[in-house]
Amino acid sequence: MASVSKKVLRMTFNNASGSAVSFTIPEPKTDLTGAVIEAAMDQIIAKNIFISAGGVLVSKRDIKLVDTTTDDLYEVPVV
């Protein structure tokens, strides 16, 4: 049985149609701050780097650092 931990950065934007668009980045740097992430999101919006099905990204909606631990509770028997 093993435990696996993962951390991701999830940046969520509003697009032109008002829908949420999220980007998930695995293994973010440990020294990231909210201000640094917000500045990066502002650049993404200002430069129209990504266009979604609902149009360009127009504003920031949310920022989350998500840390998950998965415990494998079953081991396949060796025969």
Phi and psi in radians as a Rosetta constraint file:
Dihedral C 1 N 2 CA 2 C 2 CIRCULARHARMONIC -2.303 0.35
Dihedral N 2 CA 2 C 2 N 3 CIRCULARHARMONIC 2.657 0.35
Dihedral C 2 N 3 CA 3 C 3 CIRCULARHARMONIC -1.956 0.35
Dihedral N 3 CA 3 C 3 N 4 CIRCULARHARMONIC 2.393 0.35
Dihedral C 3 N 4 CA 4 C 4 CIRCULARHARMONIC -2.203 0.35
Dihedral N 4 CA 4 C 4 N 5 CIRCULARHARMONIC 2.201 0.35
Dihedral C 4 N 5 CA 5 C 5 CIRCULARHARMONIC -1.890 0.35
Dihedral N 5 CA 5 C 5 N 6 CIRCULARHARMONIC 2.443 0.35
Dihedral C 5 N 6 CA 6 C 6 CIRCULARHARMONIC -2.381 0.35
Dihedral N 6 CA 6 C 6 N 7 CIRCULARHARMONIC 2.542 0.35
Dihedral C 6 N 7 CA 7 C 7 CIRCULARHARMONIC -2.221 0.35
Dihedral N 7 CA 7 C 7 N 8 CIRCULARHARMONIC 2.378 0.35
Dihedral C 7 N 8 CA 8 C 8 CIRCULARHARMONIC -2.353 0.35
Dihedral N 8 CA 8 C 8 N 9 CIRCULARHARMONIC 2.694 0.35
Dihedral C 8 N 9 CA 9 C 9 CIRCULARHARMONIC -1.805 0.35
Dihedral N 9 CA 9 C 9 N 10 CIRCULARHARMONIC 2.200 0.35
Dihedral C 9 N 10 CA 10 C 10 CIRCULARHARMONIC -2.025 0.35
Dihedral N 10 CA 10 C 10 N 11 CIRCULARHARMONIC 2.014 0.35
Dihedral C 10 N 11 CA 11 C 11 CIRCULARHARMONIC -1.833 0.35
Dihedral N 11 CA 11 C 11 N 12 CIRCULARHARMONIC 2.221 0.35
Dihedral C 11 N 12 CA 12 C 12 CIRCULARHARMONIC -2.079 0.35
Dihedral N 12 CA 12 C 12 N 13 CIRCULARHARMONIC 2.323 0.35
Dihedral C 12 N 13 CA 13 C 13 CIRCULARHARMONIC -2.076 0.35
Dihedral N 13 CA 13 C 13 N 14 CIRCULARHARMONIC 2.848 0.35
Dihedral C 13 N 14 CA 14 C 14 CIRCULARHARMONIC -1.749 0.35
Dihedral N 14 CA 14 C 14 N 15 CIRCULARHARMONIC 2.404 0.35
Dihedral C 14 N 15 CA 15 C 15 CIRCULARHARMONIC -1.732 0.35
Dihedral N 15 CA 15 C 15 N 16 CIRCULARHARMONIC -3.130 0.35
Dihedral C 15 N 16 CA 16 C 16 CIRCULARHARMONIC -1.047 0.35
Dihedral N 16 CA 16 C 16 N 17 CIRCULARHARMONIC -0.490 0.35
Dihedral C 16 N 17 CA 17 C 17 CIRCULARHARMONIC -1.552 0.35
Dihedral N 17 CA 17 C 17 N 18 CIRCULARHARMONIC 0.001 0.35
Dihedral C 17 N 18 CA 18 C 18 CIRCULARHARMONIC 1.592 0.35
Dihedral N 18 CA 18 C 18 N 19 CIRCULARHARMONIC 0.045 0.35
Dihedral C 18 N 19 CA 19 C 19 CIRCULARHARMONIC -1.498 0.35
Dihedral N 19 CA 19 C 19 N 20 CIRCULARHARMONIC 2.772 0.35
Dihedral C 19 N 20 CA 20 C 20 CIRCULARHARMONIC -1.489 0.35
Dihedral N 20 CA 20 C 20 N 21 CIRCULARHARMONIC 2.436 0.35
Dihedral C 20 N 21 CA 21 C 21 CIRCULARHARMONIC -2.267 0.35
Dihedral N 21 CA 21 C 21 N 22 CIRCULARHARMONIC 2.145 0.35
Dihedral C 21 N 22 CA 22 C 22 CIRCULARHARMONIC -2.008 0.35
Dihedral N 22 CA 22 C 22 N 23 CIRCULARHARMONIC 2.523 0.35
Dihedral C 22 N 23 CA 23 C 23 CIRCULARHARMONIC -2.130 0.35
Dihedral N 23 CA 23 C 23 N 24 CIRCULARHARMONIC 2.307 0.35
Dihedral C 23 N 24 CA 24 C 24 CIRCULARHARMONIC -2.005 0.35
Dihedral N 24 CA 24 C 24 N 25 CIRCULARHARMONIC 2.204 0.35
Dihedral C 24 N 25 CA 25 C 25 CIRCULARHARMONIC -2.019 0.35
Dihedral N 25 CA 25 C 25 N 26 CIRCULARHARMONIC 2.062 0.35
Dihedral C 25 N 26 CA 26 C 26 CIRCULARHARMONIC -1.293 0.35
Dihedral N 26 CA 26 C 26 N 27 CIRCULARHARMONIC 2.618 0.35
Dihedral C 26 N 27 CA 27 C 27 CIRCULARHARMONIC 0.844 0.35
Dihedral N 27 CA 27 C 27 N 28 CIRCULARHARMONIC 1.049 0.35
Dihedral C 27 N 28 CA 28 C 28 CIRCULARHARMONIC -1.176 0.35
Dihedral N 28 CA 28 C 28 N 29 CIRCULARHARMONIC 2.758 0.35
Dihedral C 28 N 29 CA 29 C 29 CIRCULARHARMONIC -1.022 0.35
Dihedral N 29 CA 29 C 29 N 30 CIRCULARHARMONIC 2.527 0.35
Dihedral C 29 N 30 CA 30 C 30 CIRCULARHARMONIC -1.302 0.35
Dihedral N 30 CA 30 C 30 N 31 CIRCULARHARMONIC -0.342 0.35
Dihedral C 30 N 31 CA 31 C 31 CIRCULARHARMONIC -1.698 0.35
Dihedral N 31 CA 31 C 31 N 32 CIRCULARHARMONIC 0.239 0.35
Dihedral C 31 N 32 CA 32 C 32 CIRCULARHARMONIC -1.157 0.35
Dihedral N 32 CA 32 C 32 N 33 CIRCULARHARMONIC 2.484 0.35
Dihedral C 32 N 33 CA 33 C 33 CIRCULARHARMONIC -2.049 0.35
Dihedral N 33 CA 33 C 33 N 34 CIRCULARHARMONIC 2.848 0.35
Dihedral C 33 N 34 CA 34 C 34 CIRCULARHARMONIC -1.022 0.35
Dihedral N 34 CA 34 C 34 N 35 CIRCULARHARMONIC -0.689 0.35
Dihedral C 34 N 35 CA 35 C 35 CIRCULARHARMONIC -1.112 0.35
Dihedral N 35 CA 35 C 35 N 36 CIRCULARHARMONIC -0.709 0.35
Dihedral C 35 N 36 CA 36 C 36 CIRCULARHARMONIC -1.153 0.35
Dihedral N 36 CA 36 C 36 N 37 CIRCULARHARMONIC -0.752 0.35
Dihedral C 36 N 37 CA 37 C 37 CIRCULARHARMONIC -1.159 0.35
Dihedral N 37 CA 37 C 37 N 38 CIRCULARHARMONIC -0.746 0.35
Dihedral C 37 N 38 CA 38 C 38 CIRCULARHARMONIC -1.060 0.35
Dihedral N 38 CA 38 C 38 N 39 CIRCULARHARMONIC -0.714 0.35
Dihedral C 38 N 39 CA 39 C 39 CIRCULARHARMONIC -1.088 0.35
Dihedral N 39 CA 39 C 39 N 40 CIRCULARHARMONIC -0.717 0.35
Dihedral C 39 N 40 CA 40 C 40 CIRCULARHARMONIC -1.123 0.35
Dihedral N 40 CA 40 C 40 N 41 CIRCULARHARMONIC -0.722 0.35
Dihedral C 40 N 41 CA 41 C 41 CIRCULARHARMONIC -1.122 0.35
Dihedral N 41 CA 41 C 41 N 42 CIRCULARHARMONIC -0.680 0.35
Dihedral C 41 N 42 CA 42 C 42 CIRCULARHARMONIC -1.070 0.35
Dihedral N 42 CA 42 C 42 N 43 CIRCULARHARMONIC -0.699 0.35
Dihedral C 42 N 43 CA 43 C 43 CIRCULARHARMONIC -1.129 0.35
Dihedral N 43 CA 43 C 43 N 44 CIRCULARHARMONIC -0.750 0.35
Dihedral C 43 N 44 CA 44 C 44 CIRCULARHARMONIC -1.027 0.35
Dihedral N 44 CA 44 C 44 N 45 CIRCULARHARMONIC -0.768 0.35
Dihedral C 44 N 45 CA 45 C 45 CIRCULARHARMONIC -1.174 0.35
Dihedral N 45 CA 45 C 45 N 46 CIRCULARHARMONIC -0.846 0.35
Dihedral C 45 N 46 CA 46 C 46 CIRCULARHARMONIC -1.093 0.35
Dihedral N 46 CA 46 C 46 N 47 CIRCULARHARMONIC -0.622 0.35
Dihedral C 46 N 47 CA 47 C 47 CIRCULARHARMONIC -1.661 0.35
Dihedral N 47 CA 47 C 47 N 48 CIRCULARHARMONIC 0.047 0.35
Dihedral C 47 N 48 CA 48 C 48 CIRCULARHARMONIC 0.858 0.35
Dihedral N 48 CA 48 C 48 N 49 CIRCULARHARMONIC 0.827 0.35
Dihedral C 48 N 49 CA 49 C 49 CIRCULARHARMONIC -1.144 0.35
Dihedral N 49 CA 49 C 49 N 50 CIRCULARHARMONIC -0.645 0.35
Dihedral C 49 N 50 CA 50 C 50 CIRCULARHARMONIC -2.150 0.35
Dihedral N 50 CA 50 C 50 N 51 CIRCULARHARMONIC 2.462 0.35
Dihedral C 50 N 51 CA 51 C 51 CIRCULARHARMONIC -2.170 0.35
Dihedral N 51 CA 51 C 51 N 52 CIRCULARHARMONIC 2.215 0.35
Dihedral C 51 N 52 CA 52 C 52 CIRCULARHARMONIC -1.707 0.35
Dihedral N 52 CA 52 C 52 N 53 CIRCULARHARMONIC 3.088 0.35
Dihedral C 52 N 53 CA 53 C 53 CIRCULARHARMONIC -1.048 0.35
Dihedral N 53 CA 53 C 53 N 54 CIRCULARHARMONIC -0.491 0.35
Dihedral C 53 N 54 CA 54 C 54 CIRCULARHARMONIC -1.634 0.35
Dihedral N 54 CA 54 C 54 N 55 CIRCULARHARMONIC 0.228 0.35
Dihedral C 54 N 55 CA 55 C 55 CIRCULARHARMONIC 1.841 0.35
Dihedral N 55 CA 55 C 55 N 56 CIRCULARHARMONIC -2.952 0.35
Dihedral C 55 N 56 CA 56 C 56 CIRCULARHARMONIC -1.203 0.35
Dihedral N 56 CA 56 C 56 N 57 CIRCULARHARMONIC 2.801 0.35
Dihedral C 56 N 57 CA 57 C 57 CIRCULARHARMONIC -1.398 0.35
Dihedral N 57 CA 57 C 57 N 58 CIRCULARHARMONIC 2.300 0.35
Dihedral C 57 N 58 CA 58 C 58 CIRCULARHARMONIC -2.040 0.35
Dihedral N 58 CA 58 C 58 N 59 CIRCULARHARMONIC -0.382 0.35
Dihedral C 58 N 59 CA 59 C 59 CIRCULARHARMONIC -2.787 0.35
Dihedral N 59 CA 59 C 59 N 60 CIRCULARHARMONIC 2.866 0.35
Dihedral C 59 N 60 CA 60 C 60 CIRCULARHARMONIC -1.462 0.35
Dihedral N 60 CA 60 C 60 N 61 CIRCULARHARMONIC 2.458 0.35
Dihedral C 60 N 61 CA 61 C 61 CIRCULARHARMONIC -1.978 0.35
Dihedral N 61 CA 61 C 61 N 62 CIRCULARHARMONIC -0.738 0.35
Dihedral C 61 N 62 CA 62 C 62 CIRCULARHARMONIC -2.868 0.35
Dihedral N 62 CA 62 C 62 N 63 CIRCULARHARMONIC 2.701 0.35
Dihedral C 62 N 63 CA 63 C 63 CIRCULARHARMONIC -2.362 0.35
Dihedral N 63 CA 63 C 63 N 64 CIRCULARHARMONIC 2.267 0.35
Dihedral C 63 N 64 CA 64 C 64 CIRCULARHARMONIC -2.412 0.35
Dihedral N 64 CA 64 C 64 N 65 CIRCULARHARMONIC 2.426 0.35
Dihedral C 64 N 65 CA 65 C 65 CIRCULARHARMONIC -1.744 0.35
Dihedral N 65 CA 65 C 65 N 66 CIRCULARHARMONIC 2.067 0.35
Dihedral C 65 N 66 CA 66 C 66 CIRCULARHARMONIC -1.907 0.35
Dihedral N 66 CA 66 C 66 N 67 CIRCULARHARMONIC 2.161 0.35
Dihedral C 66 N 67 CA 67 C 67 CIRCULARHARMONIC -2.057 0.35
Dihedral N 67 CA 67 C 67 N 68 CIRCULARHARMONIC 2.081 0.35
Dihedral C 67 N 68 CA 68 C 68 CIRCULARHARMONIC -2.139 0.35
Dihedral N 68 CA 68 C 68 N 69 CIRCULARHARMONIC 2.558 0.35
Dihedral C 68 N 69 CA 69 C 69 CIRCULARHARMONIC -2.153 0.35
Dihedral N 69 CA 69 C 69 N 70 CIRCULARHARMONIC 2.226 0.35
Dihedral C 69 N 70 CA 70 C 70 CIRCULARHARMONIC -1.961 0.35
Dihedral N 70 CA 70 C 70 N 71 CIRCULARHARMONIC 2.176 0.35
Dihedral C 70 N 71 CA 71 C 71 CIRCULARHARMONIC -1.813 0.35
Dihedral N 71 CA 71 C 71 N 72 CIRCULARHARMONIC 2.081 0.35
Dihedral C 71 N 72 CA 72 C 72 CIRCULARHARMONIC -1.439 0.35
Dihedral N 72 CA 72 C 72 N 73 CIRCULARHARMONIC 1.988 0.35
Dihedral C 72 N 73 CA 73 C 73 CIRCULARHARMONIC -1.751 0.35
Dihedral N 73 CA 73 C 73 N 74 CIRCULARHARMONIC 0.071 0.35
Dihedral C 73 N 74 CA 74 C 74 CIRCULARHARMONIC -2.312 0.35
Dihedral N 74 CA 74 C 74 N 75 CIRCULARHARMONIC 2.284 0.35
Dihedral C 74 N 75 CA 75 C 75 CIRCULARHARMONIC -1.956 0.35
Dihedral N 75 CA 75 C 75 N 76 CIRCULARHARMONIC 2.307 0.35
Dihedral C 75 N 76 CA 76 C 76 CIRCULARHARMONIC -1.196 0.35
Dihedral N 76 CA 76 C 76 N 77 CIRCULARHARMONIC 2.211 0.35
Dihedral C 76 N 77 CA 77 C 77 CIRCULARHARMONIC -1.120 0.35
Dihedral N 77 CA 77 C 77 N 78 CIRCULARHARMONIC 2.466 0.35
Dihedral C 77 N 78 CA 78 C 78 CIRCULARHARMONIC -1.592 0.35
Dihedral N 78 CA 78 C 78 N 79 CIRCULARHARMONIC 2.210 0.35
